[in-house]
Amino acid sequence: MTNKKRNRRGWKILVVWVIWFLTGCAELPVKGVAEEKNRLEEKRVATVDPALAVPPLFFSPDGQHAVWINRTGGQFQVVLDGVAGPPFDNIAKGPVVLSPDGRRLAYLVENKESGHLSVVVDGTAGPEYEKILSGTPMFSPDGRRIAYGAVLQEKYRVILDGVAGPDYELIGHLTFSGDSRRFAYAAQKEGKRFIVLDGVPGPPFEDVFISGFSPDHRHLVYYSTEKKKKRVPVDGRPGSEFDTIGPVRFHFERKNGPGRISYLGLRGEEIIQVTQELD
């Protein structure tokens, strides 16, 4: 092999080696970045004392907070992220409710002598009642407001932000608007049922059922039943009569613009599509 050929072969080997070396070096940072992205981090939030904790342990909807119950000296404390609340003689069987942001806490305590229940909100117990309505207490979407239904001497009332409303024969369907500013529920008085919206009772019917607030929070839509006929009252208008009505759908072309609702109804043998403008 001539010197010229040897030199050419040597250059080829050198070039291949340099490319391999540079390519390998270039891959190292990429692998490092991938490992950085997949890095697992752990941070201790609180410590559970197994000698005190009463199962079960559960977590907030946002996955950022843990709640459990400690039993010490015959009394119970609800613990949020390791911070214990005030002691009570008996924590009632029922929901321990966290606000959507996990910062506020509500639960029931029971008076051992009377069997009456109180709702504890942020560590402060409210008035005693014979019963607390199932599905309550409930926080508003922003977590700043709280409502629950209660029974005392066969009278039902809604407690909203610590203030008790009027007595009724029945209550139900407690509902906050999406912006947390408005509140509605169903109530019964003298055998007739109606909607209480922002503290104001609506017209009476045989039965009512809340569908919900509109996306812009301005309108409450609900179903009513009278003499076996169903309607969808909205904005003070009773709506048309049907034998059966399907789900209500909201339509908004613009976020703050005028909207409308639509639904299907059965009248006799005919299925009717209804579109109604919202004020």
Buried (B, 14 or more C-beta within 10 A) or exposed (E): EEEEEEEEEEEEEEEEEEEEEEEEEEEEEEEEEEEEEEEEEEEEEEEEEEEBBEEEEEEBEEEEBBBBBBBEEEEBBBBBBEEBBEBBEBBBEBBBBBBBBBBBBBBBBBBEEEEBBBBBBEEEBBEBBBEBBEEBBBBBBBBEBBBBBBBBEEBBBBBBEEEBBBBBBBBBBBBBBBEBEBBBBBBBBEEBBBBBBEEEEBEBBEEBBBBBBBBBBBBBBBBBBBEEBBBBBBBEEEBBBBEEBBEBEBBBEEEEEEBBBBBBBBBEEEEEEBEBEBE
